[in-house]
Amino acid sequence: MANILVHNTRGKDDLERASLAFVVANAALSSGQGATVLLTLEGVWLATQGYNATLHADGYAPLNEIMTSFLQNGGQLWVCGACMKPRQIGPEQLIAGATVVGAATAVEALVSGAQTLSF
């Protein structure tokens, strides 16, 4: 089993890219691969409670549904701790299944062979 690391920097500012990151991650899980989504920059907002409740990019399922499916199917959701700080997001504001990580965690995944895609 391979593992992919999908890096997403987008939130409400680009719903299509934010949605596509999770569509790709779900496709990896559906094909028997491991998948982790790393949220950085504006993307960290996606992991906050209630943020994605009404977000829906044209041509995609609602973002909340795509993310819920990803987590329910065993995907890992990593949230950049350094990116949370300037946005004043605390760990208590994150959705269930989200894990705060630092740069070292992402680097470790990469050197361990994770294939990457960025949105």
Secondary structure as the mmCIF struct_conf table of DSSP 4:
data_model
#
loop_
_struct_conf.conf_type_id
_struct_conf.id
_struct_conf.beg_label_comp_id
_struct_conf.beg_label_asym_id
_struct_conf.beg_label_seq_id
_struct_conf.end_label_comp_id
_struct_conf.end_label_asym_id
_struct_conf.end_label_seq_id
STRN STRN1 ASN A 3 ASN A 8
BEND BEND1 GLY A 11 GLY A 11
HELX_RH_3T_P HELX_RH_3T_P1 LYS A 12 ASP A 14
HELX_RH_AL_P HELX_RH_AL_P1 LEU A 15 SER A 30
TURN_TY1_P TURN_TY1_P1 SER A 31 GLY A 32
STRN STRN2 GLY A 34 LEU A 39
HELX_RH_3T_P HELX_RH_3T_P2 LEU A 41 ALA A 47
STRN STRN3 THR A 48 THR A 48
TURN_TY1_P TURN_TY1_P2 GLN A 49 THR A 54
TURN_TY1_P TURN_TY1_P3 ASP A 58 GLY A 59
BEND BEND2 TYR A 60 TYR A 60
HELX_RH_AL_P HELX_RH_AL_P2 LEU A 63 GLN A 72
TURN_TY1_P TURN_TY1_P4 ASN A 73 GLY A 74
STRN STRN4 GLN A 76 CYS A 80
HELX_RH_AL_P HELX_RH_AL_P3 GLY A 81 MET A 84
HELX_RH_3T_P HELX_RH_3T_P3 LYS A 85 ARG A 87
TURN_TY1_P TURN_TY1_P5 GLN A 88 GLN A 88
HELX_RH_3T_P HELX_RH_3T_P4 PRO A 91 GLN A 93
STRN STRN5 LEU A 94 LEU A 94
HELX_LH_PP_P HELX_LH_PP_P1 ILE A 95 ILE A 95
TURN_TY1_P TURN_TY1_P6 ALA A 96 GLY A 97
STRN STRN6 ALA A 98 VAL A 101
HELX_RH_AL_P HELX_RH_AL_P4 ALA A 103 VAL A 111
TURN_TY1_P TURN_TY1_P7 SER A 112 GLY A 113
STRN STRN7 GLN A 115 SER A 118
#
